[in-house]
Amino acid sequence: MSLTTKNVSTTTLAIVSLVSISLLVLVHNSYGFNPWYKHKMEAARLMQKAQQLILAEKKAKGIIINSTDDPNGSGLIGEQYSDITTDRGILDAKVMITNPNFAAAVVDLFKKANLKKGDVVAVGYTGSMPAANIAVLAAIEVLGLRPIIISSIGASSWGATDPEMSWVDMESLLHREGLISNASVAASLGGKEDNGLGLSEESKQLMMDAIRRSNLLFINEGNLDKNIEARIKLYKKFAEGRPIRAYVNVGGSVASLGRSINGALIPPGLTRRLDSKYLGTKGVVIQMAKRGIPIIHLLKVRELVREYRLPELPVPLPNPGEAQTFYEEKYSVKIAAMAMTALMGTMAVLMEIDLFLLPSWMRRRKGKIK
């Protein structure tokens, strides 16, 4: 009987199929470090250290950490209402970005924007999401960027709402202790019209006290349009003739966005070319976009957390590196070649057994029985 007419056994076919499936899974699930793994780890670790320092400072000041609102005791979740609360916030969104690995996601956004060491980036912060602010600071630090930061003091619920530890107080602490080498150059009150409209005079005074403590320029030009204009001038002044390579907006500052609805209209994350025709003419974001400057928008953080496969309820807080964003699927040619070799070898051995050795053994056995 010729080789071509012989039948391969069902057992052999089953074994080859199982080996093929196993090797396919191995090749498909081959993971390697993301190209920016080192920077992402450094940023996540820096964000973790910053949280620990802020938490220690709050405890030293006798500020109570609400374990219900801040289940991880991160120190980055403030009270729902305080004298400097300007808007309503969403608690779970603020808890999910206390994950130190959110800083790794920001590194990813910066890298995708092609930002390089020494590049100038303009940054707009509010007090609403101190965790996101710190994530940006950490990414800026490890990538060696040169930020020009303008903050607003007001915070939405569960943000940096404690008057003794406003956002700029947190930032000043991190700078003073050497964790970051950059901090805000100026600040406004924030809130409605960027001047705390609707807040009491006592509340506004608490905000101004925080600005003075941090030795910042006070942006208070009388109305929103002039405050926006003042911000643009400051970015230009501190850029010192160097091109601004990106604008990073964190939170829902009306001075940054122009109007609150723009926070929802602008896509979260990186937008290289923002079509501003539906967004109006106000706002630093709009002015930057008209200059062709990429926008990194960090407001709808739930979408970013899902995109980067971070947990939406990070309790307990993951350690730096415990996130999919640090790794990527890699179809390694070496692994694929090894898998193919293993498959071919397995097939050769089984075919040899099935077509030659087993029939020969069967014939000898049959002869002995006769």
C-alpha positions in Angstrom: 0.0 0.0 0.0 1.4 3.4 -0.9 1.9 6.3 1.5 -0.8 8.4 -0.2 -3.5 5.8 0.3 -2.8 5.2 4.0 -5.3 6.8 6.5 -4.2 9.0 9.4 -5.9 7.9 12.6 -8.5 10.0 14.4 -6.3 10.0 17.5 -3.4 11.6 15.5 -5.7 14.2 14.0 -7.1 15.1 17.5 -3.6 15.4 19.0 -2.4 17.6 16.1 -5.5 19.8 16.5 -5.0 20.2 20.2 -1.3 21.1 19.8 -2.2 23.6 17.0 -4.8 25.3 19.2 -2.4 25.4 22.2 0.4 27.0 20.1 -2.0 29.4 18.5 -3.1 30.6 22.0 0.6 30.9 23.0 1.4 33.1 20.0 -1.8 35.2 20.3 -1.2 35.8 24.0 2.4 36.7 23.8 2.8 39.9 25.8 5.8 42.2 26.0 6.6 45.5 27.8 5.1 48.6 26.2 7.8 50.7 24.5 7.2 53.4 27.2 7.2 51.0 30.1 10.1 52.6 32.0 8.5 56.1 31.8 5.1 54.7 32.8 6.5 52.9 35.8 8.4 56.0 36.9 5.3 58.2 36.6 3.0 55.7 38.5 5.6 55.5 41.3 5.9 59.3 41.5 2.1 59.7 41.6 2.0 57.1 44.5 4.7 59.0 46.4 2.8 62.3 45.8 -0.4 60.8 47.3 1.5 59.5 50.3 3.0 63.0 50.9 -0.3 64.8 50.6 -2.0 62.3 52.9 0.7 62.7 55.6 0.4 66.5 55.3 -3.4 66.4 55.7 -3.1 64.2 58.8 -0.5 66.6 60.2 -2.9 69.4 59.8 -5.7 67.4 61.4 -7.8 67.2 58.3 -10.2 64.3 58.6 -10.1 61.7 55.8 -13.6 60.5 55.1 -13.2 56.7 54.7 -16.6 56.4 53.0 -15.9 58.9 50.3 -12.2 58.1 50.1 -12.1 54.3 50.7 -8.4 54.0 49.9 -7.5 56.9 52.2 -5.7 58.5 49.3 -6.0 62.0 50.7 -7.1 63.2 47.2 -10.9 63.1 47.9 -12.2 66.1 49.7 -15.5 66.9 51.3 -18.6 67.2 49.2 -19.2 70.7 50.3 -16.9 73.4 51.7 -16.3 77.1 51.5 -14.4 76.7 48.2 -16.7 74.2 46.5 -17.9 75.7 43.2 -19.8 73.0 41.4 -21.3 69.5 41.8 -18.9 66.6 41.1 -19.1 62.9 40.6 -17.5 60.9 43.4 -16.8 57.6 41.7 -15.0 59.4 38.8 -12.7 61.1 41.3 -12.0 57.8 43.1 -11.1 55.9 39.9 -8.3 58.3 39.0 -6.6 58.0 42.4 -5.1 54.9 40.9 -1.4 55.7 40.5 -1.4 53.9 37.1 -3.5 56.7 35.7 -0.2 58.6 35.4 0.9 55.8 33.0 -2.1 56.5 30.9 -1.1 60.2 30.8 2.4 59.2 29.7 0.9 57.3 26.9 -1.2 60.3 25.8 1.9 62.5 25.9 3.9 60.0 23.8 1.2 59.7 21.3 1.3 63.5 21.0 5.0 63.1 20.1 6.1 65.2 23.0 9.8 65.1 23.6 12.2 66.1 26.4 12.3 69.9 26.6 9.1 70.5 24.8 6.9 73.3 26.2 3.3 72.3 27.2 0.7 74.7 28.4 -1.5 73.3 31.3 -4.8 74.4 32.8 -5.8 72.9 36.2 -8.7 73.3 38.5 -9.1 72.1 42.0 -11.7 69.5 41.0 -9.5 66.5 40.2 -6.3 66.8 42.1 -5.5 63.1 41.3 -5.5 63.9 37.6 -3.5 67.0 38.1 -0.8 64.9 39.9 -0.9 62.3 37.2 -0.1 65.0 34.6 2.7 66.5 36.9 4.2 63.0 37.2 4.1 62.4 33.5 5.6 65.8 32.8 8.4 65.2 35.3 9.5 61.8 34.0 9.4 62.9 30.4 11.3 66.1 31.1 8.8 68.4 29.6 8.7 72.2 30.3 5.2 73.1 31.5 3.6 76.4 31.9 0.8 75.8 34.5 -2.1 78.0 35.3 -4.6 76.8 38.0 -7.9 77.8 39.4 -8.6 77.3 43.1 -12.3 76.4 43.1 -13.2 72.7 43.2 -16.2 70.7 42.5 -17.5 68.3 45.1 -15.0 65.8 46.4 -12.1 67.6 44.8 -9.5 69.7 46.6 -12.2 71.3 48.6 -10.4 71.9 51.9 -9.4 75.6 52.2 -6.2 74.6 54.1 -5.2 72.1 51.4 -6.5 73.6 48.1 -5.0 72.3 44.9 -2.2 74.9 44.8 -1.3 74.0 48.4 -0.9 70.4 47.4 1.1 71.4 44.4 3.3 73.7 46.5 3.9 70.9 49.0 5.1 68.5 46.2 7.4 71.2 44.8 8.8 72.2 48.1 9.6 68.6 49.0 11.3 68.0 45.7 8.9 65.5 44.2 8.2 67.8 41.2 10.4 70.5 39.7 7.5 72.5 38.2 4.4 74.2 39.6 1.8 76.8 38.7 2.9 80.3 37.7 -0.6 81.9 38.2 -4.0 81.1 39.5 -7.6 82.5 39.4 -10.5 81.9 41.7 -12.3 79.6 39.2 -15.9 78.7 39.4 -18.5 80.7 37.5 -17.0 83.4 35.2 -13.6 82.3 36.6 -14.0 84.7 39.4 -16.0 82.7 42.0 -19.3 84.3 41.0 -22.0 83.4 43.6 -19.5 82.5 46.4 -19.4 84.6 49.6 -16.7 87.2 50.1 -15.3 84.9 52.9 -15.0 82.1 50.4 -13.2 84.3 47.9 -10.8 85.5 50.6 -9.9 81.9 51.4 -9.1 81.3 47.8 -7.0 84.4 47.6 -5.1 83.4 50.7 -4.2 80.1 49.1 -2.9 81.9 46.0 -0.8 84.2 48.2 0.6 81.2 50.2 1.8 79.7 47.0 3.3 83.0 45.7 1.3 82.9 42.5 0.3 85.6 40.1 -3.4 86.3 40.7 -5.6 86.4 37.6 -8.5 88.7 38.4 -9.3 90.9 35.4 -13.0 91.5 36.3 -14.7 89.3 33.8 -14.3 85.9 32.0 -13.1 87.3 28.6 -10.3 89.3 30.2 -9.3 86.4 32.4 -9.0 84.2 29.3 -7.0 86.9 27.6 -4.7 87.2 30.6 -4.1 83.4 30.5 -3.1 83.4 26.9 -0.7 86.3 27.5 0.9 84.5 30.4 1.4 81.3 28.4 3.0 83.3 25.6 5.2 85.2 28.1 6.5 82.2 29.9 7.0 80.3 26.6 9.7 82.9 25.9 9.4 82.5 22.2 9.4 78.7 22.2 6.6 76.9 20.5 3.9 75.3 22.7 3.6 71.7 21.6 0.4 70.8 23.4 -2.3 72.2 25.7 -3.4 70.0 28.6 -6.8 70.7 30.1 -7.7 69.0 33.4 -11.2 69.6 34.7 -14.0 71.9 33.7 -12.5 75.4 34.1 -14.7 77.8 32.2 -11.6 79.9 31.4 -10.0 76.9 29.8 -13.1 75.5 28.0 -14.9 78.8 27.2 -18.2 77.3 28.2 -19.1 74.3 30.3 -20.8 72.4 27.4 -17.4 72.3 25.6 -16.2 69.8 28.3 -18.6 67.3 26.8 -18.1 68.2 23.2 -14.3 67.9 23.2 -13.2 64.2 23.0 -11.4 62.9 26.0 -7.7 62.3 25.6 -5.6 63.4 22.7 -7.1 65.4 19.8 -4.4 66.5 17.3 -6.7 68.8 15.3 -9.7 70.1 17.2 -12.5 71.5 15.0 -13.5 74.5 17.1 -16.4 75.8 14.8 -19.0 74.4 17.1 -17.3 75.4 20.4 -17.5 79.2 20.2 -14.6 81.6 20.4 -13.9 81.8 24.1 -11.6 79.6 26.1 -7.9 78.8 26.1 -8.6 75.4 24.5 -10.3 77.1 21.6 -7.5 79.6 21.2 -4.8 76.9 21.3 -6.8 74.7 18.8 -7.0 77.6 16.3 -3.2 77.7 16.4 -3.1 74.1 15.5 -1.8 73.0 18.9 -2.8 69.4 19.9 -5.3 69.2 22.9 -5.1 66.7 25.7 -8.4 66.9 27.5 -8.8 65.2 30.8 -12.4 65.6 32.0 -14.5 62.6 31.0 -12.2 60.3 32.9 -14.4 57.3 32.9 -13.9 56.9 29.2 -10.2 57.2 29.5 -10.1 54.7 32.4 -12.0 52.2 30.2 -9.8 52.9 27.2 -6.7 52.1 29.2 -8.3 49.1 30.9 -7.9 50.5 34.4 -10.3 49.4 37.1 -13.4 51.6 37.6 -13.4 50.9 41.3 -9.7 50.7 42.3 -10.2 49.4 45.9 -7.7 48.7 47.1 -5.4 50.8 45.0 -3.3 48.8 42.6 0.4 49.0 42.8 2.4 50.7 40.0 2.6 48.5 37.0 -0.6 46.5 37.7 -2.4 47.6 34.6 -2.7 46.5 30.9 -1.3 49.9 29.7 2.2 48.7 30.8 2.1 45.8 28.4 1.0 45.0 24.8 0.3 42.0 22.7 3.3 41.3 20.6 3.3 38.8 17.8 6.9 37.8 18.1 8.5 36.3 15.0 10.7 34.2 17.2 7.8 32.7 19.2 5.8 32.1 16.0 8.8 30.3 14.4 9.3 28.2 17.5 5.6 27.3 17.5 5.6 26.3 13.9 8.7 24.2 14.4 7.1 22.5 17.4 3.9 21.9 15.4 5.8 20.4 12.4 7.9 18.3 14.7 4.8 17.0 16.5 3.1 16.2 13.2 6.2 14.4 11.9 6.5 12.2 14.9 2.8 11.3 15.0 2.7 10.6 11.3 5.8 8.4 11.6 4.1 6.4 14.4 0.7 6.3 12.7 1.8 5.4 9.2 4.9 3.3 9.7 5.8 2.2 13.3 2.3 1.2 14.4 1.4 -0.8 11.2 4.8 -2.6 11.4 4.2 -3.5 15.0 0.7 -4.7 14.2 2.0 -7.0 11.4 4.7 -8.5 13.7 2.2 -9.1 16.4 -0.2 -10.7 14.0 2.5 -13.0 12.8 3.4 -14.1 16.3 -0.2 -14.9 17.1 -0.4 -17.2 14.0 
